Amino acid sequence: MNTASTPRWRVSSRSGNGGDTCVEVADNLPDRVLVRDSTDRAGGTLAFAPGAWRAFVALVKAAG
């Protein structure tokens, strides 16, 4: 697989420190941002357009 299309997962900075509520984000892809539950990685992945993800993150930070 091309490394440009391989997701690089990281734990979201907004995840809890308890280890049971972690969200992982892969935002290194050019056309989508992927989000998954780190405690259930096989449970599915959400995909967002980069602009929609930026808008969501801005709203979370503003609520903050």
GIHU-V541125 format. One record per residue. N is the residue number from 1. SS is DSSP state (2 for helix, 1 for strand, 0 for the rest). PSI is psi in whole degrees, -180 to 180 (999 if undefined). Layout:
# GIHU-V541125
n=N ss=SS psi=PSI
n=N ss=SS psi=PSI
This chain:
# GIHU-V541125
n=1 ss=0 psi=140
n=2 ss=0 psi=132
n=3 ss=2 psi=-22
n=4 ss=2 psi=-20
n=5 ss=2 psi=9
n=6 ss=0 psi=120
n=7 ss=0 psi=136
n=8 ss=0 psi=105
n=9 ss=0 psi=142
n=10 ss=1 psi=152
n=11 ss=1 psi=132
n=12 ss=0 psi=141
n=13 ss=0 psi=-15
n=14 ss=0 psi=2
n=15 ss=0 psi=154
n=16 ss=0 psi=160
n=17 ss=0 psi=-5
n=18 ss=0 psi=-15
n=19 ss=0 psi=-10
n=20 ss=0 psi=2
n=21 ss=0 psi=43
n=22 ss=0 psi=134
n=23 ss=1 psi=133
n=24 ss=1 psi=143
n=25 ss=1 psi=138
n=26 ss=1 psi=104
n=27 ss=0 psi=23
n=28 ss=0 psi=-3
n=29 ss=0 psi=145
n=30 ss=0 psi=-26
n=31 ss=0 psi=3
n=32 ss=0 psi=156
n=33 ss=1 psi=129
n=34 ss=1 psi=144
n=35 ss=1 psi=137
n=36 ss=1 psi=164
n=37 ss=1 psi=120
n=38 ss=0 psi=-19
n=39 ss=0 psi=-8
n=40 ss=0 psi=64
n=41 ss=2 psi=-28
n=42 ss=2 psi=-4
n=43 ss=2 psi=-4
n=44 ss=0 psi=161
n=45 ss=0 psi=135
n=46 ss=1 psi=144
n=47 ss=1 psi=134
n=48 ss=1 psi=149
n=49 ss=0 psi=143
n=50 ss=2 psi=-40
n=51 ss=2 psi=-40
n=52 ss=2 psi=-39
n=53 ss=2 psi=-44
n=54 ss=2 psi=-41
n=55 ss=2 psi=-42
n=56 ss=2 psi=-48
n=57 ss=2 psi=-40
n=58 ss=2 psi=-41
n=59 ss=2 psi=-40
n=60 ss=2 psi=-44
n=61 ss=2 psi=-40
n=62 ss=2 psi=-33
n=63 ss=2 psi=-19
n=64 ss=0 psi=999
